[in-house]
Amino acid sequence: MKTAVAQVVVFPVYVVALFAYLGFLDGAPSITDNIAHKAPQAFVAGCGFWPVANMFGFKL
């Protein structure tokens, strides 16, 4: 249950915040464009990795 909640609630917020911050640091002209182009790919990739990592982390 914790894994599903983390994947659905926390991970999308984290991905958007990460790319907003990176866009700010890079001086991107449009941070929203940076998020729109990079966040969906990162979210899909993370959906394969983070649930497994969270299951191990929550068991320890």
N, C-alpha and C positions, 0 to 999 in steps of 0.2 A: 504494500500500500504506500509506504513512504517513497519508494522508487517512482511510482506512477505520479504521485503528487509533485515530487521534485521535477520530474520530466515535463509535466504539463504547466505547472505554476512558476517555478523558479527559473528553469532553463531559458524560456523565451525572454524573460526580463533580463537575465544575465547577458544573453547574446546581443540584445538591442543596446544595453548599457555599454558593453564592451566595444561594439563598433561605433557608437556615438563618441566614446572617449578616444578611441584610436583616430577617428575622423577629426576630432578637435585637436589632437596632438599633431596630426599631419597637416593641419591647416586646410583641410578639404573645403572647397567652395560651398558644397552642400552636404551637410552631415546626413540629412534624410536620404539623399541619393546613395550615399555610402552604405547606409543601413539597408536600403531597399535592394541593393545589388549583392551585398555580401552576407547578410544575416540569414536569408532563407537557405543558402547552401550550407552554412555553418550549422544551422539547426538540423537539417537533414542528416548531415554527417554525425552530429552529436547524438542523434536518436539511435544510432547504431552502437555508439561507444558508451555513453554515460549511463544508460540503464544497467548495463553489466557492471560497470565500475561502482555505481551506487549500491547495487545488491551486495557486493563484497564489502564496501565501506560500512553499510548499515549493519552487517552481521558482526563486524569486529567490535 
